[in-house]
Amino acid sequence: MGDRRAIGKDNKHLKLTVRSRTSTLDVIGFGYGEHAALINSQTELDLLGELSVNEWNGQRKPQLQIHDLRTSPPSPAFPEREQFGLLYKHLRQHKRFPIEGLTETLARTVRLTPEMIALMLDVFTELEFIRLDEEAQELVVADSPAKRDLSSSEAYRAAKRQTDTVYMSGVSS
């Protein structure tokens, strides 16, 4: 994969360049801008789209227009900073969530694994970005949390160490 970024008004669209050994193909996803934060050079992508010709400034180039997109995080999967940001943005937009089935619901919504979501929620809880309201059985987003770096969370550091250890074991095997 080559270039990847959100474009357009409010970064609502996704622009990618996919490469093979001999050629490149521009890819555009209207309304898929939030996925830019989920994609890195290790991300596996499944794209469904329509091949078309993009005409711009007198030039004609083949282009794939995305109709559907699925990302698969690399293994071992440790959420990237952008993925934490995407989940937190989603949480802040809605403020309160029922606890029952929360991890699975969020995993489907932001297209991450339930394990990644569970870790991210643990980190956000530890950093006091969110809290569990046991009486209402809801996750509640803090109104004005103090700014804190993700790496100040022990849950974050422990998961990162574990992922790095598993990865290094796989590399040396």
KAZI-V461865 format. One record per pair of residues at least 24 apart in sequence whose ideal C-beta (glycine too) atoms are under 6 Angstrom apart, sorted by sequence separation. I is the first residue (numbers start at 1). J is the second residue. D is the distance in whole Angstrom. If there is no record, write none. Layout:
BEGIN
I;J;D / I;J;D
END
This chain:
BEGIN
46;70;4 / 86;110;6 / 45;71;6 / 127;153;5 / 6;33;4 / 126;153;5 / 43;71;5 / 44;72;4 / 126;155;5 / 6;36;4 / 123;153;5 / 5;36;6 / 42;74;4 / 123;155;5 / 38;71;5 / 87;120;5 / 122;155;4 / 123;156;5 / 32;66;6 / 4;39;5 / 84;120;6 / 26;63;5 / 27;64;5 / 28;65;6 / 29;66;4 / 32;69;6 / 79;116;5 / 99;137;5 / 25;64;6 / 77;116;6 / 1;41;6 / 71;111;6 / 98;138;6 / 99;139;6 / 119;159;5 / 79;120;6 / 96;138;5 / 97;139;5 / 96;140;5 / 37;82;4 / 95;141;5 / 37;86;5 / 92;141;6 / 91;141;5 / 84;150;6 / 78;163;4 / 76;163;5 / 76;166;5 / 76;167;6
END
